[in-house]
Amino acid sequence: MASVAAAREAALAPPPLLQASGIEKTFGSTRALAGADLALAAGEVHGLLGANGAGKSTLSRVISGHVRRDRGELLWRGASFDPSGPREAIAAGIGMVMQETSLAPDLSVLENIFLPDLARPGRLSRGNWRMRAEEILETLGQTASLPLAVEVRRLSAAQRQLVEIAKALAVEAALIIFDEPTASLSPGEVERLFDVMARLRAGGRGLVFVSHRLEEVLAITDRVTVMREGRTVARALPTARLSQADIVRLMVGQELGRIHQPRAAVGATAPVLAVRGLSAPPMVRDVSFTLHRGEILGLGGLVGAGRSETLETLFGLRAKAAGDIHLHGRPFAARHPAQAIRAGIAFVPEDRRGQSIIPDFSVRENLLLGHLSAHRGFGLGTRAREARMKALLARLDLPAERLRDANMLDFSGGMQQKIILARWLLLEPRVLLLDEPTKGVDIGTRAAIYEMLREAADAGTAILVVSSDFEELLGLCSRILVISDGTTIADMASAVLDEAKLTLFAAPRSSMAATTRLLGDLAAETGGAAFWALRDGGRLFCLARAGGADPGADPGADPGFTTGATPLFGETRIATALAHPPGQSLGRFIAEPDGGRHSLLVPVRSHRGHDFGVIGVCVARPPLPDADAIARRVADLVTRQM
């Protein structure tokens, strides 16, 4: 019966707009695609999922003409299709919106929307451009969001994404591929992007949504295709029938949670590394944290937040403009990497091929690069490292004879990453800096890397990890330091967080400007404090707070927490108000038992029903502000931003 139902469902399904079958692609010795399939219908949002390195982006680039396939078949609207480049794909009606946008920053929004027209012969008609652009923005419901005359460099990440979408619509794309479009967006901006995608779907366009954020996939897609190690392992599954656990099992072949073993918090000891007010413009503005012996600390944030640049500054790859760095209690500032290495600091950068590997060196020579930088004196001094090297090779399951392999590129990406990590563990560093340590590696390698890091931490190494995989950060680290727009936002125990909360904390401060302004205005007008926070399980998560330190503010209105704090209700000064359910406290101020503080909590919920916490106002004493007026202002903010 099940097969009959499946056949009936297939017969009723709309014909594919695009069909990819058995797509293969090899880059050098790396096989990126090894039998990838995808079938997309008009009028649907189709999720393309997989772990890092699964081949999602490569398949997307094959379809959009950025990469030529080696084997396999592409059918576009039922006909064979083999684009020789992006221009041919665009002419056929296929566009791609990348995570890192391909816009010209010095040109206006209008010029970027019609960027392909600039390469065509003939006279340009800006009047026609403007009329067409206004029609496109009206179709997207974003007429007021994009001033056409403004230079693109002045736009937010969300606005740049809209320009990319408008550019695809200007060439009348019937299929638009969104490659990790939400990576740099705040929750409110993601909501608006989904509104745009829903409009495009209703207009009959086919959309491919590439994302690792499963909650977003479940919220916006109609069907999903899952890839693993270059192959399609599940094709066109209805999203409504899947859970996050189902998708994870398809993506990695096992329960991902089994490889995550959160570390206990490290006791109060003198920090190995203490950073205060670190600045290295333009990406690092004001970063502060402490890192203790045996601790694994995560740096959370979105792409462009300044996380990688913070590690590079600590390692001497970027000049420090301001701030203090103390290593084992003594002032320290590496002027170059060799100085950092000799001080006991190791660094595994994100770009494995560009920053860590010398392809023409053997495995042994690549493994000893860190040692050569740390060594002083005559000769190479490698004999002292032999015992440690043998132990690490056994740990890597790498036969000793493979040390003589002449080219590191003969190894898989996962083995390359393990060798790079072993390079630094060979030195038994005091501080280990890791930038996206499991990017592009399979599940087995990830588990091995996690175990190596835990063993290093147990041996006393202090580890600082940058990862865009929030589940990885929460599962590996005992604490999470959130960086947004180059500034430290919060320092929290990972045990109290989940991916949704961490995503909200990591939202770019620039994208929260309207919320921040409202909080500042409310605090100034009431003489009290205003805050945006989440409530969960008797604990408060403060995303932003204003008031209390400004002239004229009443110190009695201090709610007892600051931005980035995660106190229990009872640890704040407004526990009674926080404990009230939103429905009971809506529209009125709640007094604390001592009568010293009165708080109003206004729920923040998007039109899609997503809970974004509460915006609160705390004042010390009557006369109380107009609660209804405050609620209306919050509602207006939600309409515009959420």
N, C-alpha and C positions, 0 to 999 in steps of 0.2 A: 504493500500500500504506500509505503514511504517513497519508493521509486516512482510510482504513478503520480503522487502529489508533486514530486520534484519535477517530473516531466511536464506536468500541467503548468507549474509555475514558470518553467523555462519557456514554454510556448507562449505564455502571456507576457513575458518580459519584452520590453521594447528592443528593437534591433540596435546593435552596438554602434555608437558614433565612432568609436575607435576600438580596434582590437589589436593587441600585441601578443604574439605567440612564439615561444621558444627563443626569446631574445638572448643573445650571448655577446659579451664584450670583454676583451682582455686589454689591460694596460701593462705592457712589458710582461713581467712574470705574474702579475696580479690579475686574477680572474674576477672581475667585478660583477658580471652577470653570467649565469650558467643555466639559463632556462627560465626566463622571466615571462610571465603571462599577465595580461590586464585587459579587461573588457569594460568599457565605459559607455553608458547610454546618455542621450540628451536629456536634460531636465533632472539630473541627479548630482549629488555631491558624493564622490567616491573617495574613501579613505585609502591611502597607500601607506602601509605600516611596516615596521621592521626595526630591529635593533640597529645601533650604529654599525655601518659597514655592510648592511644587508643588501644594498644595491638600489634603494629607493631613488636617490638623487640621480644616479647614473641612468636608470630607466627613464626618469623624467627628462633628462637631457637628451636621451636618444629620441624620445617622442617629439621634443621641441626643436630638434635639429642641431643642438649644440655638439652632439657626439654621433658619429656614424657607427651603427651596429656592425658586428662581425658576421652574425648569423641570425636567423629568425625572420619572422614576417610581421609587417605592419600593414594594417588595413585602415584606411581613413574614409569613412562614409561608404564602406563596401569595396573600395578600390585599393590596389597595392600602392604603398606610399613609402618613399625613401628620400627624405629631405637631405639635401647636400649641405644645408646650413640653416641658421635661425631665420634668415630672410625668407627662404622658401617655405618653412613651416608657418611663418606669420602670414604669408600670402595665401596659404591654404586654409587659414583660420585657426591656428594653434598658437596660443600665447602662454608665457610663463612668468609668474610673479615670484621672484626669488627672495630669500631671507635677506641677503645683502642686495639692495636694489641697484639696478643698472641705469640710474638716472644721471643726467649731467647737472651737477650742483650749481653751476654758474648761469644756467638757463632758467627761464621762468617756468611756472607750472604749465602754462599753455604750450610753450615750445617743447617741453618734455612729453606732453601727451601726444604731440604729433611729431615726435623725434624721427620716426622712420621717413616722414615726408621730406625732411631736410636733405636726404640723400637722393631724392628723385629730381629729374630734370624738369624745367618749366618754372613758371612764376608761382610764388607762394601767396596764398590768400589768407591773411590773418583774420579778416572779417569772417570768412567761412569757418576758419578754425574755431573762433570764439563761439559762433552759433552752435557748431557741432559739439564743442566742449561743454557748453551749458546744457545741451540735450543729454549728453552722457551723464553729467553730474546729477541731473534731475532723475534720470533712470536709476541711478544709484541711491537717490535720496540724500545726496550730500552737497546740495547746491551752496549751502552756507559754509561748508567745511574747507573749501579749497579756493583761496583767492588766486585767480589765474595769473595775475601780474607779478606775484611774489617769486623770488628766486627759491629754487628747491632747497638750497642749503639752509634756509631759514625755517623749514618745515620740521614737524615732529616725525618720529618714526612711523606713527600711524598715518599721518598725512602723506608721507612718501609711499606707503603701501597703496593708498588710494590713487595716487598718481600712476603707479604701475598698473593698477586695475583699469583705470581710465585709458591708459595707453593701449592696453590689450583690446578694450572695447572700440577704440578709435580705428583699429584695423579690422573690426568686425570679427573678432575671435569667437568661434563657436565652442572651443575647448580652452579652458584656462587652468594651468597647473599652478597650485599654490605650494611652494616648497618652504616649509617651516615658516609660514607668514606671521605667526604669533610670538616668535621667540623674543622680540624686542618690545612687545606691546603690554600695556597695563591691562588688568581685567576689564575695565570699562571700554578700552579701545578694542579688545577682543570681541566684546559684545557688539560693537558697531560694525566690525568686520564681518561678523556672522550675519548681521542684518543685510549687509551688502551681498554676501554670498547667497542668502535666501532669495533676494530679489533676482539675482542672476539665474538661479535655479528655476524660479517661477517663470522667467523669460525664455526657458528652453535651452539654456546653455549647459554644457557638461563641465563639471568642475572636479579636478583631482586635488585632494587635500593631503599633503604630506606632513605628518606631525608625529612627535613622540609623546605628546600630552594626551593621554587616553581619555581623560574626562572631556576634552574638547572634541575628540573624535566621536565619542558617544553622543555628544550634544548636537553636532551639525551634519554628520554623514548619513547617507541612506544605505550604502553598502561599503564593505571594506575588502581589500585584498592585502594579504600578509606575505612578506618576503623574509627569507632567512638564507644568509650566505649566498646571495645572488640568484636564488630560486624562489619561485612562487610556491608557497606551501598551503595557501588557502585563497580561493578566488571568489570574489563577488559575494561574500556572505552578508545577508541582511543584518544591519547593525542592531536592529531592535531585538534580535535573538541572542546577542552577545553581552557578556559582562567584561569588566576589566580583566578579571582572572582568566577568562577564556582567551582574550587577546594576548595576554602575557604568555600563556602556555604556547600559543601558536608562534609568537615572535621568537621565543628563546628555547622552546622544546622542553621546558621544565618550569617548575615554580621558581620565579626569580627570588622570592623572599627567602629561599633556603640559603642563598649565598650571602645574605646580609646578616651580620651579627653586631648590633650596635655596641660600642664600647661604653663602659661606665665612665662617669665623670672623674677626672684626675683630681686628687686632693690638693689642698692649698700648699703649694711649694713656690720657691723663687722661680720666676719665669726664665726659660732658656732664651726666648726672644721677646722683647717688649718694644712695641712701635707706638709712637704718639704723634699725631698730627702730620703724618707723612704726606708730602706733596711732590708730585712729579708731573707737571702740566704737559699736555692738556687733559689726560685721562685720569690721573690720580690727584685728588684735591685735598682730602682730609681723612686719612685712614688711621685708625688706632686699634690695637689689640694686644693681647699677651698670649704666648704659646709656651706650654709647660713640657717638661720631660715626659716622654711616653704618651703624649696626647696626640690625637688626630683631630685637627680643627678644620672645618670646611669653610670655604669662601663661597657664599651663595650670591647669585645675582644673574642678570640677563646679559646677553651679548652686548658689549660696549660699555659695561658698568665700570670697568677699570680693574677687574680682578687680575687678569694676566699681566697688566702693566705694573700692578703692585708687586707681584712675584719678580718681575724683571728688574724692578728698582732694588729690591732686597738683594738680588744676585749680582748687581753691578752692571746690568745691561742698559739701565737708564739712569740718568743723573738725578739725584735727589735735590729738589729745590728748597724744601723746608721740612721740618719735623725732626724727631729724635728716634734713633734706633739703638737699642741696647742688647748686646749679645752676652749672656752670662753676667749681666749687671754692668758691663763696661760699654761705653759709647762705641758704636761701630757704623761705618758707612763704606761699603765696597765701591771702589772706583772702577774696578773691572772684575770679571768673573773669577780670574785666578786668585784674587785676594779673597773672594768669598769662599772658594773651594778650600783654600788653606786655613780658613777660619772654621771649617767644618760644615759649610752650607752646600747642599747639592740641589740641582734643579733639573727636572724633566719637563721640557717645554711641550706645548701642544702640537707643534708642527714636527712630527717625527722625521719626515723625509728632509725637510728644509733646515732643521736646527739641531738634529741629534745624530744623524747617520752620515758617515763618509763611505759611500758605496764601494769605492775602490780599495778600501781597507778590509782586511780579513775580520772575522768575528773576534778573534783575540785582540787585534789592534783596536777595534771599536770598543771592546770591553775595557781596555786599559786607558782610554782617553782621559777619564777623570783622574786616574792615578798619575798620569804624566803631568797634569796641571798641578797636582798637590805635591809631587815629589820635589825634594831639594837635594842637591849634592851631585856627586859624580855618578855616571852610569844611569841606567833606567830604573834600577831598584825594584824590578818586578818579582824577584825571588821571594821577597817577604810577603807577597800577595798570593803565592801559589796555593797554599792550603785553603785560604778563603775562597779563591777562584774555583777550586775543585768542589767545595761544598755548594757554591752557588750553581755550578753546572749541574750537579746532581739534583738540586732543587728545581732547576729548569727542565729536567729530563732531556738534557742536551749532551750527547756523547762527546767525550773529550776530543775525538778526532775532527768533530765539526768546527773546532776553534780555527782550523786552518782554512776553512772555506773562504774563498777569495772575494766573495761579494755578499754583503749583507742583504741585498735585494733578492737573493735566492730563498730567503726565509719568508714565512707568512708575516703579515702585519702584527699579529699577536705575538709571535716569537720575537720579532724585532723589538716590540715594546718591552717584553720581559728581559731581553738582553740589555736594553737601555737602562731599565730599572736596576738590573744587577750591576751595571757599571758603577752606579752611585752607592749601592749597598756594599760593594767591595771596599769602599772607603770607610764604612761604618760612620756615617755623618752624624753630627749633632742635630742638624736641622735638614729636613728633606722637603723641598718645594715641588709640588706636582701640579701640572696644568693639564686638565682633561686626561687623566692617566689611562682610562679605558676607552677612549674614543676610537671607534672603528675596529674593535676587537670582539671576538665571539664570546659566548657565555662561559665556556670553559676557561678561556684565558682571563676573563674578568674574575672568576672565582680564584684562580691562581694568584693574580695580582693582589686581590684583597687579602689573601692569606699571607703573602710576602709583606705587605704593609703592616698587618697586625703583628707579625713576628718582629718586624723592625721596631714598632712602637713598644712592644713588650721588652725589647732589649734596651729601651731608653731613648730612641730617636724621637724627636719632636717633629710632627708631620703637618704640613699645611697643604690642603687640597683644594684646587679650583675644579668645579665640575658643573656643567649645565644640566646634568641629570640629577634632579632634586631627590629622587628616590635613592640614588647612590649616596648622596651627601647624608641623607637622614639615616641610611643603613650602615654607613662606615664611620661617621664622625660622632664624637660625644658632644661637640658644640658646633653651632653654625654662626658665622659672622656674615651679615648681609651687607653688601656694598651696592649702592645705587648712585649713578652719576658721579662716580669717583669719591663718594663719601660713605663712611661707616654709618649704617642706619640702625642696626640692632646686633646684639650679641646674646644668643639664646641657646639653652640646652636643646639638643635635637629630640630628646624624649618627649617634649611638650608640643612638638610641631608635627604637621603633616604637609603634603605637597601643596594643598590649596592655600594654607596659611603662608607657607614660605613663598609661594608665587605672589601673593598680595604684598608681603614685605619687600620683595625684590622689584616691584614695579618702579619704573623710572620716576624719580621725583618730578622731572619735567612734565610727565604725563599726569601728575597729580596736582598740577599748579592750581586748577580751579578749586579743588577740595581744600588745598592749603590756604588759599586766599579766603575761602569761606570761614575756615576755622579761625584765622587771624582776625577777620572782621567781627565774628561773634564774640571772641575773647575781648577785643577792644571795646565793643559796644556795651557788653555786660559787665566789664571790669572783672571778669572771672576767667575760667579756663574752658577751652573747647578741645574736643578730641574725636578721632575716628578710631574705632576699635572693633575687634571681634570678641565674642563671648562663647566659650565652649567648655563644658564640664566644670564649671565653677572657676575657670581661669580667664583672665582678660589678656588680649593680645593688642597692644596699642600700636597702631600703624602710623599715627601722627598726632601731635598735640601742640596747641598754641596757648599762650597766656601764662601768667604766673610770675614771669620774670620782667615784664615790661613796666615802665613807670605808670603808676596809677592802678595797677592790678592789685587786687586784694589777696594777700598771701593765705587768708583763711579759705579761699576757694580752691586751693591746690588739691586735686583729686588723689594725690599720692602715687603717681606714676608718670613716666615720661615716654617719649617716642622710643619704640623698641622694647619696652618692658613687657614682661609676661607674668604679672603677679596673680596669685589667687585672689578672689574677691575680698576675702578677709584681710588681705595684706594691703588693701587700698583704704582710702578715707571715704569712699562712697559705696561701701559693701551693700548697704540696704538697697540703693537704687539699682546696682548691677544685678542683684539677685531677683529683681522683679521681671517676670516674663514681659516681652516687648508689648504684647497686647494690653496688659494691665497698666503699663507705665506710659503708653502712648498719649501724648497731648497734655501731660501735666508734669510738674516738678515733684520729685520724691525727696522728702526731707530725711536726713540721717537722724538717728535717735537723740543725739545731743542737740539737734536743731541748728548746728553750725554750718551745714552745707546743704544745698538743694540742687538736685541734678535732673536734667531732662535728657531722655534717651530717645532718639528718633531713628527707627529702623531704616536701613538703606537696602533696598531690594530692586534689582533691575526689572525691566519689563518682561524679561524671559523667566523671572522668578528666582534668579540666583541671589543668594544672601550675601551681601557685602558688609555685614555687621551693623553698627550703629554710629551715628554722630551724636555726641553728647555735649551738653553745656553744664558747667558747674559754677554756681555762684555761692557767696558766703552767707548772704542774708537777704530778706525782703528789702525793697519791693522786687518781686520777681519779674523777669522779662516776659514778653508775650510769647507763650509756648506755641500758639497756633501760627504766629508769624515766622518763628524759627522753623517749624515743621514745613511751612510752604517754601521757604528758601532751600531747605534740604531737598524737597520734592523737585524743585526747579533744577537743582544741581544734578539729581539723578536723571532727569529727563534729558539734560544736555550732555552728561558725561558717562552715564552707565548704560 
